[in-house]
Amino acid sequence: MKTEAELSKITGLTREYLKRMRLSGKLKQGVHYFKLSERTIMYDDNAFFEYIKAKNENIHEGVKDLGYLVSRWKANKKSNRANGYKGEQKAS
């Protein structure tokens, strides 16, 4: 799970563009993102990139190549693992 700022940094998409994707219905609440409060939104980065790959579309003029976008995401995940980050810890 990523915050809007983290997903924006990974993808190069603006926070405003992510918001427009949510409000237009392209991204579904409970699937692609979760509203923790009025001001806190978390994105399921795996679901987000699966959506992008399934649509195989150029979602933003700043992102010319879907492969580049996915490679940035994978590099970020690999870097997190190398630094010992294990992702969200689920409460038991």
N, C-alpha and C positions, 0 to 999 in steps of 0.2 A: 504494500500500500504506500502511496506517495501523496504528499500534500500537493496542492495546486502549484505552489512555487517550485517544488522539486520536479514535478512532471513538466512544467514549463522549461526548466533548466535542461532537463534530459532531452526533450524533443525540439527545443528551439521555438515552440509555439508560445504565443503570448497568453497570459492568464485570461485576458479578455476573449481571445479566440476559444479557449477551453470553455469559458462561460457560455459563449454563443453556441458551442456544440451541445452543451447541456440543455440550454433553454430551447433550442430548436428540436430537441428530441433525438438527435443523433446518438448521444450518449444516454444510457438508461440508468436511472437511480436504482440502486440495489444490484446492479450488474457492473457497470463501468465506474460508478462513483457512489459514495455514501455520505450523507449529510449527518455529521455528528452533532452539529448545532447550527444556528442561523448563520454563523460566520466561519464554520470549520467544515471543509469538504475534503474527503480523502478519495483518491482514485486508485482503483485496482489496475496497476500498470500492466499486468498480464492480460486482463480483459480489454484494456484500451488498445494494446498493440495487436491483439487478435482481431479486434474490430477494424483497425486500420489495414491489416493484411487482408482481411476478408473483403473489404471494400476496394482495396487496391486502387485507391484514388490519391491524387495529389491534394492533400487537405489544406495546404497553405502555400502561398507563392514562395515563402521562404524555405520551404522544404521541397526541393526539386526531385529528390530521389527517395523513394520509400525504403530502399535498401540502406541508404545512409541513416535514415531515422531509426530503423531497427538495429543497425550496427551500433549506434550511440547507446541505445537502450541496453543491448547485450554487454557492451564494454562497461557500462555503469554497474550492471549486476555483477560482473566479474570482479571489478574493482572493490565493490562492497564485500564480496566473499573474501577477497584477499586481505581486506582490512578487518576481518572478523565480524562484520555486520551480518546478523542472521535474519533480518527482517522483523516484522511485527511478531511479538511474543503473545501467544494466545493464553488467556487466563484459564485455569482449569478448575 
